[in-house]
């Protein structure tokens, strides 16, 4: 599912033979329709007078709460897609929020299952596929697979347990992620 504006959700499902080829064909179509444009869009920062005052009066990073000093440099953080000023950030946090160059697609345990199908499916698209890169665990399993503007990542490589266990743990914890409490 991909969000296309407030409240709008784009959803597409397919099951059957050649599912990997169908997925790749769909991704390539979406890349040409809007994803490439989204990833290449960079608008200059727009600061209102209120934003300028907010920046000047900020004494700490809005992301990590570190106080600005001669060693903690204050930067203007903004949304690269809209140009809207977000807040005063320290240089380290601001650099971590760099605009993504690829659309990451997470697949849980993809290295042992889904990525194999995608690798086979890619061969059917010839010159439509560029910048093909694979980061392997070993000769049989892949940590990541990327082509064009897509990067497939095995989420199991970054998690300590199954999705079911992580979901149960998160639900029972006292976290501040309000959006997760709604689901």
Secondary structure, 3 states (H helix, E strand, C coil): CEECCCCCEECCCCCCCCHHHHHHHHHHHHHHHHHHHHHHCCCCCECCHHHHHHHHHCCECCCCCCECCCCCCEEEEECCCCCEEEEEEEHHHHHHCCCCCCEEEEECCHHHCHHHHHHHHHHHHHHHCCCCEEEECCCCCEEEEEECCEEEEEHHHHCCCCHHHHHHHHHHCCCCCHHHHCC
